[in-house]
Amino acid sequence: MTSRNPFQASLTLPVVAAPMFLISGPKLVVECCKQGIVGTFPALNQRTTEGFEAWLEEIEESLDGHRQADGKPAAPYGVNLIVHRTNPRVEADLAVIVKHKVPLVITSLGAVSELVEAVHSYGGLVYHDVTNRRHAEKAAAAGVDGLICVAAGAGGHAGTLNPMPFLAEMRSFFDGTLLLSGCMSTGRDVASAMQMGADLAYLGTRFINVDESRADEGYRQMIIDSKSSDIIYTAAISGIPASFLRPSLEAMGITKEMWGSKAKIDLGKELDAAEAEAKAWKTVWSAGQGVTTIDDSIPVAELVERLKSEFRQAVGEQGRLLEIY
């Protein structure tokens, strides 16, 4: 473990459960934190700032109850904030974040130094999603505490870089926390991320298939039935390249020619950009190539115990290599 993991003392595993649009909610966040990994959710999973604040209050009350009952702290939680002109709630949601002193803020689609300063004002941390060096350098200049390296094969708005050179390049100029995102569904994958130089592993798709997620049964079953070749990387759904499950594209009548085109597919007129985005991600399901090792849907507590066992076994096997080489 490395000192660049600021949450080390409160974690049972170096894992952040990634914030997933429409999927992550208070139940998932609280259970992750109780089991010793960082739980997160997107602010936009609540359709209003008032609803967002109500979720924060629910999470904080549940975690406080856990601390009092168990006599030990839970892992910290985090919120994803879209920093982009299409999100009209940035300022209002940020004010709520500062009010509640949210421990971790994950920013996407823009790194703004004023936002970083606001979170730093109460001692919070800011991690930023990046898919290439140019975006990473801008985020570093804005003063973020961590970079989430979204590598090839990740779910959601994935990148195209191999994780090994990606992490090495980020470390060449960034001294903060590095998180690796992309294709990780097992404890062995988490151990591999640490070997490559990550400080924390960032898992999304694996947490779609837990009892506490907001995904419906059809979505969970499609993940179980899919393999890495069923993940389609396209910008046709939301205008930004992202990974989607091929069967869900086909179920919507979206053909290979359509998802291979540079033109964004019109899924219907909406009141605003936020509603259009929500409709796209609700009807076409996202996942990463890590689906290939997911064959069940279980409670978070059971999943974390499994990840811990796999992680320790993998690290032990790596340690024994020192006796050979």
Buried (B, 14 or more C-beta within 10 A) or exposed (E): EEEBBBBEEBBBBBBBBBBBBBBBBBBBBBBBBBBBBBBBBBBBBBEEBEEBBEBBEBBBEBBEEBEEEEEEEBBBBBBBBBBEEEBEBBEBBBEBBBEBEBBBBBBBBBBBEEBBEBBBEEEBBBBBBBBBBEBBBBBBEBBBBBBBBBBBBBBBBBBEBEBBEBBEBBBEEBEBBBBBBBBBBBBBBBBBBBEBBBBBBBBBBBBBBBBBBBBEEEBBEBBEEBEEEBBBBBBBBBBBBBBBBBBBBBBBEBEEEBBEEEEBBEBEEEEEBBEBBBEBBEBBBBBBBBBBBBEEBEEBBEBBBBBBEBBEEBBEEBEEEEEEE
